[in-house]
């Protein structure tokens, strides 16, 4: 049995500007629930359900509620 082999020609490096942008980023756990009041899950879900949940979360986060949206 012959296994494929690859030659490493370099190591990708993230641009410094991207690292700086990450330092200024704010990450937060956002509570987004489904119609039945359960927390929406994305990680570990089947692809179709994961995509639907991501779409629902994005839609809910983009809604303006007496001011700017959560983005």
C-alpha positions in Angstrom: 0.0 0.0 0.0 1.4 3.4 -1.0 0.5 6.4 1.1 0.6 9.8 -0.4 3.3 12.2 0.8 3.5 15.9 0.7 6.5 18.2 0.8 6.2 21.1 3.1 7.3 24.3 1.3 6.5 26.8 4.0 4.4 27.7 7.1 1.4 30.0 6.7 1.8 33.1 8.8 -1.1 35.3 9.8 -0.6 38.9 8.9 0.2 41.2 11.9 -2.8 43.4 11.2 -5.1 40.4 11.8 -3.5 39.7 15.2 -3.9 43.4 16.1 -7.5 43.3 15.1 -8.1 40.2 17.3 -6.6 42.0 20.2 -9.3 44.7 19.8 -12.1 42.2 19.3 -14.7 41.5 22.0 -16.0 38.0 22.3 -19.2 37.3 24.3 -21.5 34.4 24.8 -24.8 35.5 23.5 -28.0 33.9 24.6 -30.0 32.9 21.5 -33.0 30.6 21.9 -35.2 28.6 19.6 -39.0 28.9 19.4 -39.3 26.5 22.3 -37.0 28.5 24.5 -34.0 26.2 24.3 -30.5 27.5 23.7 -29.6 27.2 20.0 -26.8 24.8 19.4 -24.4 24.9 16.5 -21.3 22.8 17.5 -21.8 19.1 17.0 -25.1 19.5 15.1 -25.8 17.8 11.7 -24.9 20.2 8.9 -28.5 21.1 7.9 -29.5 21.8 11.5 -26.2 23.7 12.2 -26.8 25.9 9.1 -30.4 26.6 10.1 -29.3 27.5 13.7 -26.6 29.8 12.4 -29.1 31.6 10.2 -31.5 32.0 13.0 -28.8 33.3 15.4 -27.6 35.8 12.8 -31.1 37.0 12.1 -31.9 37.5 15.7 -28.6 39.3 16.5 -29.2 41.7 13.6 -32.6 42.8 14.8 -32.6 46.3 16.2 -34.3 46.5 19.6 -34.6 50.2 20.8 -31.1 51.0 19.5 -28.3 49.4 17.5 -28.2 45.7 16.8 -25.8 43.4 18.7 -23.3 43.7 15.8 
